[in-house]
């Protein structure tokens, strides 16, 4: 049976559902396999803008030698704006990393998860939200990378995958964002549209399979997510079906 390498995100790795098998990479593997004979499935988080991303990609290709590669794109580096990124841009990487650690520590102490676990009163969560609003207003926010940087990084990765011989490659576009993210970053929908168009054109030129994520807009996008970034089981089933259809027709 074909071996499958999925280069995905925190959403597709199974860590945000009760069962990993309910996420789209493993649903896809099951659809591709003969009954009772699933092929090897490897999922690796891959963010093209991360330092050393191409070297990391090379190591995964060498280690897995897959028959099928599915690359799931994300505009996270542009779409999610944070105070830590703003500090990083103004004061440097070290200051930004320090700020991010402090924010994470504060969230663990006052956020909703901490409150639920420790019986902390409701004002703890209110304090968390108020503090985040204040820092975002006073300091400002920034993205980790510009749209051009994200596009360039993924283009380079796709060009590398296109050189693989006897391997079927499918690229899944950047999925629609929740209302929360679009409110925080008003440019993100237009940027996403252009980004996906550019990648779709590249895939056609390189004869690589393309999954257009716009199919997700035929219903309430927010209902597809368990939070701002991670899909429900139903959404995972839809993605698996779309990727499977593209592979069947390629």
KAMO-V827015 format. One record per helix or strand of 2 or more residues. SS is the DSSP state (h for helix, s for strand). FROM is the first residue (numbers start at 0). TO is the last residue. Records with the same first field share a line. If there is no record, write none. Layout:
BEGIN
SS=FROM-TO + FROM-TO
END
This chain:
BEGIN
s=3-7 + 40-44 + 67-71 + 167-171 + 208-210
h=19-21 + 23-31 + 52-63 + 75-78 + 82-90 + 92-109 + 111-117 + 121-137 + 146-161 + 178-183 + 187-205 + 212-217 + 220-223 + 232-247
END
